[in-house]
Amino acid sequence: MNLNTPTFSSFTHDGLKLAFFDEGDPSGVPVLLIHGFASTANVNWVHPGWLKTLGDAGYRVIAIDNRGHGASDKPHDAEAYRPWVMAGDAIALLDHLGIPEANVMGYSMGARISVFAALANPHRVRSLVLGGLGIGMTDGVGDWDPIAEALLAPSLDAVTHDRGRMFRAFAEQTKSDRVALAQCIRGSRDLVPRADMGKLDMPTLIGVGTKDDIAGSPQELAALMPNAEALDIPGRDHMLAVGDKVFKHAVLAFYVNVAGQ
């Protein structure tokens, strides 16, 4: 775990102030990182070592705090968190930095946002890495209403739903705005039609932990796409797969061998 927090900056889009960092080699191939629900750029990408891994490999490493998370503004309206809206934030960050195209890597909710960004702006996305979300991208990942209820419960002790307890505890650990997160989980669950996945022809790597009970099969999702490969991350669940060394090694190899960078 790497706890060295990088310097964050901010820009304004859609009336919101959004935080981000821009690290690594300024002349390197850019990688835009989009974190998962209830996480932050630091928690998802810095602490598990992704910033160091990609930076040491010569990449320009950019990560956004999604709206409702981290140091970004936190609207309390579910419609503000539709995945295509948050995808617009990510593309606006590339605009802000003057980056015409980037490798885009998202985890869980961030993977969903990445796909919506690629569908709307395929010319801006050189490659996709989708972590923590397989066929759940198109078929759904179960009932998330109990998670919204858990986030709004008076205390963790009042939460009996297992997955709800997990996310409530995580939100408390990261000192998150739980009202914003509850609205986010209500607004960000739009599915991607299977036919739309087939439109994404950029090189894609889909990595899911073998003990992940949320994401769904990476192989099934990859089969819908013309240029995608699946990765099983051995022995990891939804929370632990993100920082796994197998995942990191596979992403670096993917960038060199498949995306040609």
Buried (B, 14 or more C-beta within 10 A) or exposed (E): EBEEEBEBEBBEBBEBEBBBBBBBBEEBBBBBBBBBBBBBBBBBBBBBBBBBBBBEBEBBBBBBBBBBBBBBBBBEEBEBBBBBBBBBBBBBBBEBBEBEBBBBBBBBBBBBBBBBBBBEBEEBBBBBBBBBBBBBBBBEBEEBBBBBBBBBBEEEEEBEBEBBBBBBBBBBEBEBBBBBBBBBBBBBBEBBEBEBBEBBEBBBBBBBBEBBEBBBBBBBBBBBBEEBBBBBBEEBBBBBBBBBEBBBEBBBEBBEEBBEB
